[in-house]
């Protein structure tokens, strides 16, 4: 129902990439949804298993060049933000690498920890719990500026790849027929909450 009781936390994959890359979708972003508010934007983090010997982007590039098409990078699926980050890396670094698509981030991280794949450009959201417990290591982040959450992790641009920038965004959407006045109120309310110091710190 278009009464504001049910909203969707939309994502770059569901509301930007999939509609652009997949010819047949069972929803139309512009017809079926109304955007309410941007909740956040995060980088992708280039992460690996702690036992992986390559610990910088130049070392990964050298590894890929020494074994063309053999170094594996997982992603949350074909056409996902993680996959496109890998393709941008391959293009800018002029390397070949093996793309291993999964169905979502959880199995990517599981196999990265288990050593079945070597690297992934994973979302900060999915990678953070595993970075905190030391099961994966962050080697780079993909936005132009370092995230406040990871001030010690260099960007891809800082490691020699000018204009390399990929990101994930999250935003609330509602049903297409959500009344404009309600959209405005929800937008204002969510922005007020996002501006609260404790909410900002938690996010």
N, CA, C and O of each residue as an XYZ file, in Angstrom:
812
protein
N       0.823     -1.209      0.000
C       0.000      0.000      0.000
C       0.862      1.267      0.000
O       1.946      1.299      0.584
N       0.362      2.296     -0.660
C       1.129      3.542     -0.773
C       0.820      4.483      0.387
O       0.450      5.639      0.183
N       0.978      3.967      1.611
C       0.686      4.769      2.791
C       1.925      5.050      3.635
O       1.822      5.621      4.721
N       3.101      4.650      3.137
C       4.341      4.895      3.855
C       4.671      3.855      4.907
O       5.690      3.971      5.589
N       3.823      2.832      5.055
C       4.073      1.815      6.086
C       5.114      0.796      5.653
O       5.707      0.120      6.494
N       5.342      0.677      4.351
C       6.335     -0.261      3.825
C       7.248      0.471      2.851
O       6.796      0.995      1.833
N       8.542      0.500      3.177
C       9.535      1.172      2.347
C      10.617      0.173      1.957
O      10.700     -0.919      2.518
N      11.432      0.552      1.005
C      12.510     -0.315      0.529
C      13.845      0.383      0.692
O      13.993      1.539      0.296
N      14.831     -0.312      1.279
C      16.188      0.212      1.288
C      16.814     -0.163     -0.048
O      17.363     -1.252     -0.214
N      16.719      0.755     -0.984
C      17.242      0.515     -2.331
C      18.765      0.611     -2.326
O      19.365      1.130     -1.385
N      19.372      0.107     -3.384
C      20.829     -0.016     -3.455
C      21.252      0.209     -4.904
O      20.449      0.038     -5.822
N      22.488      0.587     -5.106
C      22.980      0.841     -6.457
C      22.772     -0.368     -7.378
O      22.500     -0.204     -8.567
N      22.899     -1.583     -6.826
C      22.709     -2.771     -7.665
C      21.262     -2.914     -8.115
O      21.006     -3.203     -9.283
N      20.314     -2.716     -7.206
C      18.906     -2.937     -7.540
C      18.302     -1.803     -8.350
O      17.418     -2.032     -9.176
N      18.775     -0.573     -8.121
C      18.096      0.583     -8.707
C      18.917      1.362     -9.734
O      18.437      2.361    -10.270
N      20.125      0.932    -10.013
C      20.920      1.607    -11.042
C      21.577      0.612    -11.993
O      21.393      0.685    -13.208
N      22.346     -0.319    -11.425
C      23.111     -1.220    -12.285
C      22.243     -2.284    -12.952
O      22.318     -2.465    -14.168
N      21.424     -2.986    -12.177
C      20.607     -4.057    -12.768
C      19.692     -3.540    -13.874
O      19.635     -4.153    -14.941
N      18.970     -2.431    -13.661
C      18.119     -1.934    -14.742
C      18.902     -1.513    -15.991
O      18.376     -1.558    -17.104
N      20.151     -1.108    -15.800
C      20.970     -0.690    -16.942
C      21.561     -1.871    -17.703
O      21.774     -1.793    -18.912
N      21.828     -2.976    -16.985
C      22.567     -4.085    -17.580
C      21.712     -5.298    -17.929
O      22.105     -6.113    -18.764
N      20.551     -5.424    -17.300
C      19.708     -6.592    -17.545
C      18.494     -6.187    -18.386
O      17.705     -5.340    -17.967
N      18.345     -6.785    -19.562
C      17.279     -6.353    -20.481
C      15.866     -6.641    -19.990
O      14.937     -5.906    -20.323
N      15.690     -7.703    -19.201
C      14.346     -8.057    -18.747
C      14.290     -8.068    -17.222
O      14.835     -8.960    -16.571
N      13.628     -7.070    -16.672
C      13.457     -6.965    -15.224
C      11.967     -7.041    -14.924
O      11.147     -6.624    -15.742
N      11.611     -7.573    -13.751
C      10.190     -7.636    -13.399
C       9.733     -6.387    -12.649
O       8.652     -6.372    -12.060
N      10.552     -5.349    -12.673
C      10.152     -4.057    -12.130
C      10.815     -2.960    -12.948
O      11.839     -3.178    -13.596
N      10.212     -1.774    -12.906
C      10.741     -0.597    -13.580
C      11.015      0.446    -12.504
O      10.097      0.896    -11.818
N      12.265      0.824    -12.363
C      12.656      1.715    -11.274
C      11.880      3.032    -11.318
O      11.395      3.504    -10.289
N      11.765      3.616    -12.494
C      11.107      4.916    -12.596
C       9.588      4.808    -12.490
O       8.938      5.723    -11.982
N       9.017      3.706    -12.960
C       7.565      3.539    -12.928
C       7.063      3.050    -11.568
O       6.010      3.488    -11.103
N       7.806      2.150    -10.933
C       7.292      1.436     -9.762
C       7.726      2.001     -8.413
O       7.185      1.607     -7.380
N       8.693      2.918     -8.404
C       9.220      3.434     -7.140
C       9.302      4.954     -7.154
O       9.376      5.579     -8.211
N       9.286      5.527     -5.972
C       9.579      6.950     -5.811
C      10.750      7.062     -4.835
O      10.686      6.511     -3.736
N      11.825      7.770     -5.219
C      12.952      7.931     -4.292
C      12.573      8.883     -3.162
O      11.919      9.901     -3.387
N      12.992      8.538     -1.946
C      12.649      9.351     -0.774
C      13.861     10.095     -0.248
O      13.833     11.318     -0.110
N      14.940      9.350      0.052
C      16.105     10.003      0.646
C      17.346      9.127      0.471
O      17.276      7.901      0.563
N      18.476      9.776      0.219
C      19.760      9.084      0.191
C      20.216      8.871      1.620
O      20.320      9.823      2.393
N      20.489      7.617      1.976
C      20.898      7.296      3.341
C      22.426      7.314      3.484
O      22.948      7.781      4.496
N      23.130      6.815      2.486
C      24.582      6.814      2.595
C      25.273      6.353      1.334
O      24.678      5.693      0.482
N      26.539      6.711      1.230
C      27.396      6.305      0.117
C      28.682      5.746      0.712
O      29.303      6.382      1.565
N      29.079      4.569      0.269
C      30.290      3.947      0.796
C      31.201      3.498     -0.342
O      30.735      3.288     -1.462
N      32.489      3.348     -0.066
C      33.393      2.812     -1.082
C      33.297      1.297     -1.156
O      32.718      0.651     -0.282
N      33.867      0.751     -2.200
C      34.216     -0.662     -2.199
C      35.580     -0.757     -1.517
O      36.399      0.156     -1.618
N      35.810     -1.854     -0.834
C      37.118     -2.100     -0.226
C      37.762     -3.288     -0.931
O      37.150     -4.349     -1.053
N      38.976     -3.114     -1.386
C      39.741     -4.223     -1.956
C      40.299     -5.014     -0.786
O      41.186     -4.543     -0.073
N      39.771     -6.230     -0.590
C      40.145     -7.016      0.578
C      40.696     -8.379      0.171
O      40.453     -8.866     -0.933
N      41.449     -8.981      1.098
C      42.023    -10.297      0.852
C      42.123    -11.060      2.163
O      41.931    -10.497      3.241
N      42.422    -12.331      2.059
C      42.728    -13.175      3.203
C      44.070    -12.720      3.794
O      44.982    -12.399      3.031
N      44.223    -12.682      5.118
C      45.494    -12.235      5.710
C      46.719    -13.030      5.264
O      47.838    -12.521      5.338
N      46.529    -14.272      4.802
C      47.668    -15.081      4.373
C      48.130    -14.742      2.957
O      49.186    -15.201      2.522
N      47.341    -13.939      2.237
C      47.690    -13.559      0.867
C      48.964    -12.711      0.872
O      49.010    -11.707      1.582
N      49.992    -13.071      0.112
C      51.260    -12.330      0.173
C      51.203    -10.925     -0.417
O      51.919    -10.042      0.057
N      50.377    -10.687     -1.434
C      50.292     -9.357     -2.041
C      49.475     -8.450     -1.130
O      48.295     -8.709     -0.897
N      50.090     -7.392     -0.614
C      49.439     -6.540      0.380
C      49.296     -5.075     -0.064
O      48.857     -4.231      0.717
N      49.663     -4.779     -1.306
C      49.462     -3.434     -1.857
C      48.920     -3.589     -3.270
O      49.027     -4.656     -3.875
N      48.339     -2.517     -3.788
C      47.808     -2.576     -5.153
C      48.928     -2.860     -6.168
O      48.732     -3.699     -7.047
N      50.097     -2.196     -6.085
C      51.174     -2.538     -7.028
C      51.574     -4.017     -6.967
O      51.888     -4.619     -7.994
N      51.562     -4.595     -5.774
C      51.901     -6.019     -5.642
C      50.829     -6.902     -6.292
O      51.151     -7.927     -6.892
N      49.555     -6.507     -6.173
C      48.473     -7.264     -6.815
C      48.595     -7.163     -8.332
O      48.411     -8.152     -9.042
N      48.903     -5.971     -8.823
C      49.078     -5.782    -10.265
C      50.220     -6.663    -10.770
O      50.089     -7.323    -11.801
N      51.335     -6.673    -10.046
C      52.475     -7.507    -10.439
C      52.087     -8.985    -10.426
O      52.495     -9.746    -11.303
N      51.299     -9.386     -9.429
C      50.852    -10.775     -9.338
C      49.962    -11.137    -10.526
O      50.116    -12.203    -11.122
N      49.038    -10.249    -10.862
C      48.142    -10.493    -12.006
C      48.918    -10.569    -13.321
O      48.592    -11.367    -14.199
N      49.944     -9.732    -13.446
C      50.734     -9.735    -14.681
C      51.617    -10.972    -14.781
O      51.944    -11.421    -15.879
N      52.003    -11.524    -13.621
C      52.844    -12.730    -13.642
C      52.016    -13.981    -13.936
O      52.553    -14.986    -14.404
N      50.708    -13.922    -13.663
C      49.811    -15.059    -13.909
C      48.532    -14.563    -14.565
O      47.480    -14.543    -13.927
N      48.607    -14.160    -15.837
C      47.440    -13.561    -16.501
C      46.213    -14.479    -16.464
O      46.279    -15.651    -16.836
N      45.081    -13.906    -15.998
C      43.825    -14.641    -15.978
C      43.707    -15.704    -14.909
O      42.722    -16.443    -14.888
N      44.689    -15.805    -14.012
C      44.673    -16.863    -12.995
C      44.381    -16.355    -11.578
O      43.987    -17.135    -10.712
N      44.571    -15.064    -11.340
C      44.334    -14.507    -10.009
C      42.834    -14.215     -9.875
O      42.259    -13.493    -10.689
N      42.214    -14.783     -8.841
C      40.748    -14.754     -8.740
C      40.224    -13.607     -7.884
O      40.752    -13.306     -6.813
N      39.170    -12.980     -8.392
C      38.451    -11.918     -7.698
C      36.980    -12.308     -7.644
O      36.356    -12.520     -8.684
N      36.428    -12.403     -6.450
C      35.015    -12.712     -6.313
C      34.175    -11.453     -6.401
O      34.669    -10.345     -6.192
N      32.886    -11.636     -6.716
C      31.943    -10.516     -6.676
C      30.586    -11.036     -6.248
O      30.352    -12.244     -6.216
N      29.691    -10.110     -5.919
C      28.333    -10.486     -5.501
C      27.455    -10.893     -6.678
O      26.276    -11.195     -6.494
N      28.013    -10.906     -7.878
C      27.258    -11.348     -9.043
C      27.625    -10.555    -10.279
O      28.164     -9.453    -10.187
N      27.329    -11.123    -11.437
C      27.582    -10.427    -12.699
C      26.824     -9.107    -12.737
O      25.622     -9.059    -12.479
N      27.549     -8.034    -13.064
C      26.918     -6.728    -13.173
C      26.755     -6.001    -11.860
O      26.190     -4.908    -11.838
N      27.232     -6.572    -10.754
C      27.151     -5.904     -9.450
C      28.199     -4.793     -9.359
O      29.116     -4.721    -10.178
N      28.052     -3.939     -8.364
C      29.034     -2.865     -8.158
C      30.428     -3.442     -7.952
O      31.419     -2.871     -8.409
N      30.499     -4.591     -7.253
C      31.785     -5.231     -7.011
C      32.412     -5.727     -8.318
O      33.617     -5.590     -8.529
N      31.585     -6.303     -9.187
C      32.069     -6.788    -10.475
C      32.588     -5.624    -11.317
O      33.657     -5.717    -11.920
N      31.829     -4.530    -11.357
C      32.247     -3.394    -12.180
C      33.504     -2.736    -11.625
O      34.307     -2.195    -12.385
N      33.680     -2.778    -10.298
C      34.930     -2.269     -9.714
C      36.119     -3.096    -10.199
O      37.182     -2.553    -10.501
N      35.930     -4.413    -10.269
C      36.989     -5.286    -10.785
C      37.285     -4.967    -12.246
O      38.448     -4.871    -12.637
N      36.242     -4.803    -13.052
C      36.454     -4.521    -14.474
C      37.186     -3.195    -14.667
O      38.027     -3.074    -15.558
N      36.871     -2.201    -13.834
C      37.577     -0.926    -13.905
C      39.046     -1.114    -13.529
O      39.934     -0.543    -14.162
N      39.293     -1.914    -12.497
C      40.666     -2.206    -12.082
C      41.443     -2.887    -13.216
O      42.571     -2.497    -13.516
N      40.844     -3.897    -13.842
C      41.503     -4.595    -14.940
C      41.827     -3.634    -16.087
O      42.894     -3.705    -16.697
N      40.891     -2.747    -16.359
C      41.086     -1.786    -17.452
C      42.206     -0.801    -17.134
O      43.085     -0.562    -17.962
N      42.170     -0.233    -15.928
C      43.148      0.797    -15.575
C      44.538      0.209    -15.332
O      45.546      0.825    -15.677
N      44.586     -0.977    -14.739
C      45.877     -1.595    -14.447
C      46.430     -2.391    -15.622
O      47.578     -2.835    -15.609
N      45.573     -2.563    -16.657
C      45.962     -3.332    -17.848
C      46.386     -4.754    -17.480
O      47.456     -5.227    -17.863
N      45.498     -5.423    -16.716
C      45.765     -6.796    -16.302
C      44.569     -7.679    -16.637
O      43.458     -7.195    -16.853
N      44.821     -8.972    -16.673
C      43.759     -9.965    -16.797
C      43.614    -10.649    -15.446
O      44.604    -10.960    -14.785
N      42.368    -10.879    -15.044
C      42.109    -11.562    -13.774
C      40.869    -12.423    -13.947
O      40.067    -12.200    -14.854
N      40.718    -13.402    -13.076
C      39.585    -14.327    -13.148
C      38.442    -13.799    -12.290
O      38.580    -13.678    -11.073
N      37.312    -13.484    -12.926
C      36.125    -13.034    -12.188
C      35.315    -14.248    -11.760
O      34.970    -15.094    -12.585
N      35.011    -14.333    -10.461
C      34.210    -15.434     -9.920
C      32.926    -14.844     -9.339
O      32.946    -14.324     -8.224
N      31.801    -14.914    -10.073
C      30.554    -14.332     -9.564
C      29.857    -15.247     -8.564
O      29.800    -16.462     -8.753
N      29.333    -14.654     -7.505
C      28.565    -15.377     -6.501
C      27.147    -14.812     -6.471
O      26.825    -13.876     -7.203
N      26.313    -15.387     -5.622
C      24.968    -14.864     -5.409
C      24.943    -14.101     -4.097
O      24.435    -14.594     -3.090
N      25.495    -12.897     -4.114
C      25.528    -12.069     -2.918
C      26.905    -12.002     -2.273
O      27.822    -12.738     -2.638
N      27.024    -11.101     -1.307
C      28.311    -10.848     -0.654
C      28.718    -11.914      0.352
O      29.906    -12.207      0.486
N      27.760    -12.498      1.060
C      28.101    -13.465      2.121
C      28.947    -14.626      1.620
O      29.970    -14.929      2.234
N      28.562    -15.299      0.516
C      29.409    -16.400      0.053
C      30.763    -15.943     -0.490
O      31.729    -16.706     -0.474
N      30.834    -14.701     -0.969
C      32.128    -14.167     -1.424
C      33.091    -14.104     -0.243
O      34.221    -14.588     -0.322
N      32.629    -13.504      0.849
C      33.467    -13.351      2.034
C      33.846    -14.719      2.607
O      34.983    -14.932      3.026
N      32.886    -15.637      2.620
C      33.156    -16.989      3.139
C      34.288    -17.647      2.369
O      35.207    -18.207      2.966
N      34.224    -17.583      1.051
C      35.266    -18.214      0.232
C      36.579    -17.442      0.267
O      37.650    -18.033      0.124
N      36.505    -16.127      0.455
C      37.736    -15.345      0.598
C      38.468    -15.763      1.874
O      39.682    -15.967      1.861
N      37.729    -15.889      2.965
C      38.318    -16.327      4.238
C      38.877    -17.743      4.111
O      39.928    -18.061      4.668
N      38.155    -18.592      3.367
C      38.579    -19.974      3.198
C      39.677    -20.184      2.175
O      40.202    -21.290      2.048
N      40.034    -19.129      1.437
C      41.122    -19.229      0.467
C      40.723    -19.758     -0.893
O      41.590    -20.041     -1.720
N      39.412    -19.900     -1.150
C      38.968    -20.374     -2.472
C      39.121    -19.293     -3.547
O      39.314    -19.599     -4.724
N      39.032    -18.024     -3.127
C      39.327    -16.902     -4.023
C      40.369    -16.033     -3.336
O      40.600    -16.159     -2.133
N      41.002    -15.144     -4.112
C      42.128    -14.400     -3.561
C      41.808    -12.960     -3.162
O      42.342    -12.455     -2.174
N      40.933    -12.297     -3.932
C      40.613    -10.894     -3.670
C      39.155    -10.621     -3.975
O      38.489    -11.412     -4.643
N      38.665     -9.497     -3.481
C      37.354     -8.998     -3.885
C      37.289     -7.503     -3.612
O      37.867     -7.011     -2.643
N      36.578     -6.787     -4.476
C      36.219     -5.400     -4.211
C      34.844     -5.455     -3.533
O      33.814     -5.354     -4.199
N      34.838     -5.613     -2.224
C      33.584     -5.835     -1.514
C      33.030     -4.522     -0.952
O      33.769     -3.557     -0.761
N      31.733     -4.502     -0.693
C      31.148     -3.316     -0.085
C      31.713     -3.136      1.318
O      32.022     -4.110      2.005
N      31.843     -1.890      1.731
C      32.331     -1.610      3.078
C      31.392     -2.223      4.114
O      31.831     -2.717      5.153
N      30.093     -2.185      3.813
C      29.088     -2.720      4.726
C      29.305     -4.202      4.990
O      29.273     -4.645      6.138
N      29.526     -4.967      3.928
C      29.691     -6.416      4.075
C      31.054     -6.783      4.646
O      31.178     -7.759      5.386
N      32.081     -6.000      4.304
C      33.444     -6.360      4.711
C      33.776     -5.990      6.152
O      34.593     -6.660      6.784
N      33.161     -4.941      6.680
C      33.561     -4.395      7.975
C      33.572     -5.400      9.130
O      34.558     -5.440      9.865
N      32.529     -6.215      9.329
C      32.592     -7.155     10.472
C      33.787     -8.093     10.400
O      34.361     -8.449     11.429
N      34.166     -8.494      9.195
C      35.275     -9.436      9.016
C      36.627     -8.727      9.125
O      37.623     -9.335      9.518
N      36.655     -7.445      8.777
C      37.870     -6.662      8.979
C      38.114     -6.448     10.469
O      39.254     -6.484     10.934
N      37.037     -6.228     11.209
C      37.165     -5.989     12.655
C      37.681     -7.217     13.389
O      38.425     -7.094     14.361
N      37.284     -8.419     12.922
C      37.755     -9.621     13.626
C      39.043    -10.189     13.014
O      39.522    -11.245     13.425
N      39.595     -9.470     12.024
C      40.892     -9.855     11.470
C      40.873    -10.991     10.470
O      41.929    -11.499     10.092
N      39.691    -11.400     10.033
C      39.626    -12.530      9.098
C      39.898    -12.107      7.655
O      40.235    -12.944      6.817
N      39.755    -10.820      7.364
C      40.165    -10.278      6.068
C      40.937     -8.983      6.304
O      40.861     -8.389      7.379
N      41.675     -8.557      5.293
C      42.510     -7.358      5.375
C      42.128     -6.422      4.233
O      41.938     -6.870      3.103
N      42.015     -5.120      4.521
C      41.712     -4.119      3.494
C      43.002     -3.546      2.924
O      43.876     -3.100      3.667
N      43.113     -3.562      1.597
C      44.318     -3.072      0.929
C      44.105     -1.721      0.257
O      45.057     -0.970      0.046
N      42.861     -1.417     -0.076
C      42.560     -0.149     -0.759
C      41.070      0.124     -0.650
O      40.269     -0.776     -0.397
N      40.717      1.390     -0.848
C      39.305      1.752     -0.952
C      39.094      2.529     -2.238
O      40.031      3.107     -2.789
N      37.845      2.538     -2.714
C      37.626      2.926     -4.102
C      37.038      4.311     -4.343
O      36.858      4.703     -5.496
N      36.733      5.067     -3.282
C      36.264      6.429     -3.524
C      37.458      7.368     -3.627
O      38.580      6.993     -3.289
N      37.212      8.600     -4.099
C      38.302      9.552     -4.305
C      38.969      9.951     -2.996
O      40.180     10.168     -2.947
N      38.160     10.047     -1.917
C      38.707     10.396     -0.608
C      38.513      9.226      0.353
O      37.587      8.428      0.205
N      39.399      9.141      1.333
C      39.303      8.054      2.308
C      38.027      8.182      3.139
O      37.636      9.281      3.533
N      37.395      7.061      3.395
C      36.222      7.032      4.256
C      36.636      7.335      5.692
O      37.719      6.947      6.129
N      35.760      8.036      6.424
C      36.020      8.310      7.841
C      36.175      7.015      8.630
O      36.882      6.971      9.636
N      35.506      5.959      8.164
C      35.564      4.680      8.872
C      36.909      3.974      8.684
O      37.295      3.142      9.505
N      37.626      4.306      7.599
C      38.905      3.643      7.295
C      39.973      4.673      6.914
O      40.462      4.676      5.785
N      40.328      5.534      7.847
C      41.307      6.578      7.515
C      42.699      6.050      7.208
O      43.501      6.752      6.592
N      43.002      4.814      7.632
C      44.326      4.259      7.396
C      44.460      3.438      6.131
O      45.542      2.938      5.824
N      43.361      3.293      5.386
C      43.395      2.488      4.161
C      43.488      3.433      2.966
O      42.587      4.248      2.765
N      44.560      3.346      2.165
C      44.731      4.265      1.036
C      43.710      4.020     -0.074
O      43.197      2.912     -0.233
N      43.430      5.063     -0.828
C      42.514      4.933     -1.961
C      43.258      4.348     -3.164
O      44.488      4.315     -3.198
N      42.496      3.896     -4.132
C      43.097      3.429     -5.387
C      43.830      4.583     -6.071
O      44.885      4.383     -6.674
N      43.270      5.790     -5.976
C      43.914      6.947     -6.598
C      45.262      7.234     -5.945
O      46.226      7.587     -6.626
N      45.326      7.083     -4.637
C      46.598      7.312     -3.926
C      47.644      6.275     -4.318
O      48.844      6.522     -4.192
N      47.197      5.124     -4.791
C      48.131      4.056     -5.167
C      48.410      4.025     -6.668
O      48.865      3.019     -7.212
N      48.124      5.158     -7.323
C      48.566      5.315     -8.702
C      47.513      5.211     -9.779
O      47.849      5.194    -10.963
N      46.215      5.140     -9.395
C      45.163      4.980    -10.397
C      44.239      6.180    -10.390
O      43.177      6.172     -9.767
N      44.672      7.218    -11.102
C      43.926      8.469    -11.165
C      42.514      8.220    -11.697
O      42.307      7.421    -12.610
N      41.568      8.912    -11.114
C      40.162      8.858    -11.521
C      39.506      7.501    -11.270
O      38.400      7.250    -11.747
N      40.175      6.635    -10.531
C      39.532      5.366    -10.162
C      38.568      5.661     -9.019
O      38.987      6.032     -7.923
N      37.282      5.494     -9.282
C      36.295      5.705     -8.230
C      35.075      4.830     -8.480
O      34.447      4.911     -9.537
N      34.750      4.009     -7.516
C      33.512      3.241     -7.525
C      32.891      3.379     -6.142
O      33.580      3.679     -5.167
N      31.601      3.160     -6.069
C      30.925      3.352     -4.784
C      29.631      2.554     -4.742
O      29.161      2.019     -5.746
N      29.083      2.498     -3.552
C      27.766      1.902     -3.334
C      26.906      2.961     -2.662
O      27.357      3.637     -1.737
N      25.677      3.106     -3.120
C      24.779      4.012     -2.404
C      23.561      3.243     -1.912
O      23.151      2.241     -2.497
N      23.006      3.738     -0.831
C      21.824      3.150     -0.198
C      20.806      4.264      0.004
O      21.156      5.339      0.491
N      19.557      4.023     -0.363
C      18.552      5.057     -0.194
C      17.166      4.469     -0.012
O      16.866      3.390     -0.524
N      16.328      5.178      0.716
C      14.962      4.718      0.904
C      14.108      5.067     -0.304
O      14.162      6.181     -0.824
N      13.318      4.091     -0.739
C      12.331      4.288     -1.796
C      10.984      3.814     -1.296
O      10.890      3.008     -0.370
N       9.947      4.329     -1.925
C       8.600      3.895     -1.599
C       7.866      3.499     -2.859
O       8.414      3.617     -3.955
N       6.616      3.024     -2.725
C       5.811      2.704     -3.909
C       5.567      3.958     -4.748
O       5.541      5.070     -4.220
N       5.392      3.776     -6.028
C       5.283      4.903     -6.954
C       4.171      5.880     -6.590
O       4.298      7.081     -6.824
N       3.083      5.369     -6.018
C       1.932      6.234     -5.736
C       1.975      6.860     -4.343
O       0.964      7.373     -3.863
N       3.128      6.820     -3.700
C       3.274      7.456     -2.397
C       2.995      8.956     -2.548
O       3.614      9.598     -3.397
N       2.100      9.529     -1.767
C       1.751     10.948     -1.925
C       2.971     11.853     -1.759
O       3.785     11.636     -0.862
N       3.102     12.867     -2.619
C       4.265     13.776     -2.544
C       4.464     14.399     -1.165
O       5.601     14.577     -0.727
N       3.369     14.732     -0.476
C       3.502     15.337      0.851
C       4.134     14.355      1.837
O       4.912     14.753      2.704
N       3.796     13.075      1.701
C       4.368     12.057      2.578
C       5.837     11.816      2.243
O       6.657     11.614      3.139
N       6.170     11.836      0.942
C       7.572     11.713      0.522
C       8.399     12.835      1.141
O       9.493     12.601      1.654
N       7.864     14.061      1.087
C       8.571     15.218      1.644
C       8.765     15.052      3.149
O       9.850     15.316      3.667
N       7.724     14.617      3.851
C       7.826     14.449      5.298
C       8.836     13.360      5.664
O       9.652     13.543      6.567
N       8.777     12.222      4.957
C       9.725     11.138      5.227
C      11.155     11.593      4.969
O      12.061     11.278      5.741
N      11.356     12.335      3.882
C      12.683     12.846      3.549
C      13.213     13.725      4.680
O      14.352     13.569      5.121
N      12.382     14.640      5.136
C      12.811     15.554      6.191
C      13.081     14.817      7.501
O      14.057     15.106      8.195
N      12.208     13.860      7.835
C      12.378     13.111      9.083
C      13.656     12.272      9.068
O      14.408     12.255     10.042
N      13.895     11.572      7.946
C      15.092     10.723      7.871
C      16.356     11.579      7.885
O      17.335     11.225      8.542
N      16.341     12.697      7.170
C      17.513     13.569      7.182
C      17.777     14.130      8.579
O      18.931     14.308      8.969
N      16.717     14.407      9.329
C      16.891     14.892     10.704
C      17.540     13.819     11.575
O      18.411     14.117     12.393
N      17.113     12.576     11.395
C      17.701     11.474     12.166
C      19.159     11.240     11.758
O      20.015     11.024     12.616
N      19.441     11.284     10.449
C      20.807     11.065      9.972
C      21.771     12.136     10.495
O      22.971     11.891     10.619
N      21.236     13.321     10.799
C      22.078     14.418     11.291
C      22.382     14.305     12.779
O      23.228     15.042     13.287
N      21.713     13.400     13.487
C      21.962     13.228     14.918
C      23.359     12.653     15.135
O      23.776     11.737     14.426
N      24.070     13.186     16.103
C      25.474     12.804     16.323
C      25.631     11.313     16.585
O      26.560     10.695     16.064
N      24.738     10.716     17.387
C      24.894      9.297     17.713
C      24.591      8.409     16.519
O      25.205      7.355     16.350
N      23.638      8.836     15.686
C      23.330      8.080     14.475
C      24.481      8.159     13.481
O      24.866      7.159     12.874
N      25.029      9.376     13.322
C      26.170      9.567     12.419
C      27.354      8.707     12.855
O      28.019      8.085     12.026
N      27.611      8.680     14.157
C      28.738      7.885     14.672
C      28.497      6.400     14.438
O      29.422      5.675     14.071
N      27.257      5.934     14.649
C      26.942      4.520     14.468
C      27.085      4.097     13.012
O      27.650      3.046     12.711
N      26.560      4.941     12.102
C      26.661      4.619     10.688
C      28.099      4.679     10.200
O      28.362      4.433      9.023
